Amino acid sequence: MNRGFYTIMAAQFFSSLADNALFFVAVDLLATMNSPAWFTPMLKLSFVIFYVLLAAFVGAFADALPKGRVMFIANLIKIFGCSLIFFNVHPLFAYAVVGFGAAVYSPAKYGILTELLPAERLVAANGWIEGLTISSIIFGTVLGGAMVSGPASTYLLGFDMPGIDTGIDTSVKAALCAVIVIYVMAALFNLRIRRTSCIYPEQERNPIKLITDFASCCSILWKDKLGQISLAVTTLFWGAGATLQLIVLKWAEQSLHMPFDKATSLVGVVAIGVAIGAVASARFIPLRKSLTVIPLGIAMGVIVMLMPLVHATWLAYLLLVLIGVLSGFFVVPMNALLQHRGHVLMSAGHSIAVQNFNENLSILAMLSAYSLMIHMQLELDIIIAVFGLFVAGTMFMIMRMHAANQREYDSMALIGECKH
């Protein structure tokens, strides 16, 4: 990999680290505000809503400017959103502004990979990027929980500037300052990302035309036989991953009787597994064999349903690592295949915007369903069973769809041979 790739990795790590730490700081803030339990999934919903609302526009914006500049602007938006909490803005609204920045950031951070690297290196690049992103989730999860409770919180509150009254008198405010520093580090790395040689045609600015073009891009990717399978898998994965994160938090509290800072470390364990699976798939699965990993998604859904049977902490760690490994191993090749097909069929920014739209629509749908089940006061064991069955069943349907596509392709090839 060239030096520009490692700069992108550093920028992505710090930006994602801050995103994830901020989420758990906001969760703790909601708890101190005595907010209803269903506000926690709403926090995640507020973050992803702009991925859906802005999907038709952020792809064109990412292709209109150098990707590094787009990422820098996005990080400034994130810093602004994080700062709003200091002015007593509700966490749901402030985190939504951070989500706005993340929606702008995403097409640029993935789109630049297809500009820098050849197709055969995309799986390896995605393995590194996903592995690093998951590492940032691990550290961000643990950091977010630690900054609002335990020794780390005490240390942050004890840190002061000589002769200056900062007014930072709560663990949440101290944690927010640390998060802003991390965002600033990400922004500095953004400024170091060099321009690539890729130049796209002048981007459309008419909103109606942009929406029409975006709808056309969605249709193209869903009709493509390879694109539809990879898009379906990644769409399911991100919706399931966002929901599983909250399920694990609640499961740790109810079944394992863990405090909040320990529960966040349990979420980090899943991320460790995903990082292991991501690196392994980057090492062993080439792009041409990416579709062979689909059955692992079914296995992941089945294993999730074993969670209610586990009450020992050490066994919980093993189970969650296994779930993470399976997730990382099957999603990285699918993500690389989707990026490759999107780059072939349309521009990098537009293809990533389509991917983000579908994946975050899935997150909205699955988190809304989870929030509704919490509001209905369903038992957690039932929620976990429904979740696992949905994931395994949907992955089985996707596998059947791929098999049908293969039969159709083989039939068309046979007809072509017969004509000759």
Secondary structure, 3 states (H helix, E strand, C coil): CCHHHHHHHHHHHHHHHHHHHHHHHHHHHHHHCCCCCCHHHHHHHHHHHHHHHCHHHHHHHHHHCCHHHHHHHHHHHHHHHHHHHHHCCCHHHHHHHHHHHHHHHHHHHHHHHHHHCCHHHHHHHHHHHHHHHHHHHHHHHHHHHHHCCCHHHHHHHHCCCCCCCCCCCCHHHHHHHHHHHHHHHHHHHHCCCCCCCCCCCCCCCCHHHHHHHHHHHHHHHHHCHHHHHHHHHHHHHHHHHHHHHHHHHHHHHHCCCCCHHHHHHHHHHHHHHHHHHHHHHHHHCCHHHHHHHCHHHHHHHHHHCCHHHCCCHHHHHHHHHHHHHHHHHHHHHHHHHHHHHHHHHCCHHHHHHHHHHHHHHHHHHHHHHHHHHHHCCCCHHHHHHHHHHHHHHHHHHHHHHHHHHHHHHHHHHHHHHHHC
